[in-house]
Amino acid sequence: MPLLAVLGLRDPEGSDWSRLRGLQYAQLTRTQRWRIVVHAVCAILTIALFAGKAPTLLLVTFVAALLGSMVITLRSNHGVSTSERPRVTRAELDEKARAAACVAVAWCIPMLGFASFAGDAERAGLGLLIAVLLVGSSLALGAAPLATIIFGAITGSVTIGSFLWFGQFPLALAIAMLLVTVTYGVASVARLHLAACLAEAGVAEQSEVVSLLLREFEENQADWLWQIDTNRMIRGASPRLAYALGRPVEEVEGKPFLEMIAGEAWETGQFPASLHDLAERLKRRESFSNLLVKVAIGREHRWWELSGTPMLDDNGAYLGIRGVGSDVTEQRESSEKIAYLARYDTLTGLPNRLMLTEALGDALRYAEQWRTRCAFLMIDLDRFKAVNDSLGHLIGDKLLAQVSARLKALMGENELCGRLGGDEFAIVIRDASERGCVERVAKNVIARLSQPYEVDHHTLYVGASVGSAIGPRDGKTVEELMRNADLALYRAKDDGGNEHRSYEPLLHANAEERRQLEFALRQALERRELVLNYQPVVDATSESVVSFEALVRWNSTDHGPISPGKFVPIAEDTRLIVPIGTWVLEQACREATRWPEHVRIAVNVSPEQLFEPDFATTVVRALTASGLEARRLELEVTESIFLRDASVARSSLEQVMALGCTVALDDFGTGYSSLGYLRKIKFSTIKVDRSFVTGAAQDSKESLAIIRAVVAMAESLEMSTTAEGVESAEEADMIRRLGCTKIQGYYFGRPMPAEDALRLFRRRPAVPERLRA
């Protein structure tokens, strides 16, 4: 605190000095009576000292001036005395300074007016009275030094001047030394008093804040104060604590704290672990914070959060424990619900991926510790997508719920099943050391999940494919084991589904090869590594070429020639088939313009292409760029397009047929067949799969019957039929007898480059040997 600010001569910025001045001058109201008495006594002594020596008029003037200055001083102090929180502004401070100056001027009258009418003794006596007033002022007004300094400066200067005028130099020096001492003392006392006032005000303010907080805390229904004595009995029970205990205050006061919150467990002794923990802490008389305790209030279980601190007297003796508590039952239930949602699937109620991952991690640690084996099985539903797409997601969700219930019923104490997402489930086998354990669980799962389901009056059939990995043999970490089980599942799906496959190191090699091929395939178009070959389709009677099927081939710079059986599935899975299919369509149309006008070009269309919103635009663009007539373009589709969204597939096909293109149904009878599609969509050709041709050549009654049925159906629907995979003259003769209108196979020509296909038309169409050449 700056000295000038303490003395009241300046108010620095940054603090509430009006309040600080109020604290300074608050003491004046407590000493003003004694100050008046001292001034009155000194005035009487002065009158007595100069009575009969100084003129009466001067004596009356002095008394009148002193009384007037006292009235002015009382008025200046009135505002401070009547305020509970005094504040003294700069204007009020100036007013008090003027009042002090008035008092000082009143006391200058005797020294200036009386001194010349008396001798050295009277002047010395008057100087002594002035000194008494200075000392008294420093004691009474030490907290407010400005009044003392003004009084001392005026009266002291006049007294010193008077003594010097009359030659009383020692007295002048004494008064000067007294004035300096008083000034220094007043400044020190004022500084200490102001610091003490600040500390006292701070403590009072803190006490008020604490009282306010405690009052608000007590009024909060969720929180309360509690206190127990050395015997752990409740003392000073608050209404809020009694409310939390569900009892009146009089029934709570003096009762054992643990008995009040233990409920029926107090009689049986079967306390929750958290209550045991609280009892131990109370017994050890230690502090604790945010301790979660399960309590019983009546017949209801609640969760309390308690904090407590031991109470000690001035001698350090233990008096008990006091603390705060709150009911956190709702927060606890919300936390438990959040924890449940974080680890359980909301649709099926099964553990989710997070919980399965944690369980598999525990199983791996258990296997490593006890030298056993664990297992992870991944399950994917077969044909679930068809159900979801055809009947809707609501039916699909209900089906998943029934699948989950069947899986859960199959689990023993050693197994945990859960849902990874979509139609993928998983099983963690903690101890899979028993021979055949994994195979048995997988077979049970496949058999149980393959049984029919009844969902909203629909009888549904889905199968299950299972891939498994053994830990730590097939993976020492959770990530490795899950990845390898996924590879095994992928193999099971590739083998036709409804199968169980175990992980083999070769699967990892295949997956790595697939990854490398996928990376290379993404650059195949840019590198111009893809080429088209064309396989002829001949008329069954004349054996003349009526069309070519465009077949894409890939000769990779990094991997060499890649079989379509390898890269086409990769292209479909990664949707690279869309740009590749567009390129094939454009190239095939461009090449077909070089052939005779009666020869068509057939292009295979993937479901991924067909479900593109602008598929019809892509076809128009290819025809326009090449100049090929729409009637010469035939698009080949498989029955799988109807499994995703039959309405979208039908719409896309109808748009391209409206352009004049024809549509052929490839591999008929090998997949999901429905005669309803043949009635709704006007296919131009039905292609008989080579498996039936091979079977018929081997006198398979079933294959022969299927071919005859397809031919008869096509004729009735005014469609042509193409037999695929004909490799000999005998097979060709048989196909003719069965009534197929067109033939495709190695006997009439293998897939060939564009130039070789064009060369066929530069020769006279003839026998199969010439086509094969």
PyMOL commands that set and color helices and strands:
alter all, ss='L'
color gray80, all
select helices_A, chain A and resi 3-7+17-50+56-82+90-117+120-140+145-165+169-219+239-245+249-252+257-262+265-268+273-284+329-343+353-370+384-391+393-410+437-449+478-494+505-521+564-573+577-592+607-610+615-626+630-632+641-644+646-658+675-680+690-697+701-716+729-738+754-762+768-772
alter helices_A, ss='H'
color red, helices_A
select strands_A, chain A and resi 223-228+288-297+300-312+318-327+374-382+415-421+424-429+453-455+458-460+463-471+500-502+530-539+545-556+560-562+600-604+633-638+662-668+685-688+720-723+742-744
alter strands_A, ss='S'
color yellow, strands_A
deselect
rebuild
show_as cartoon
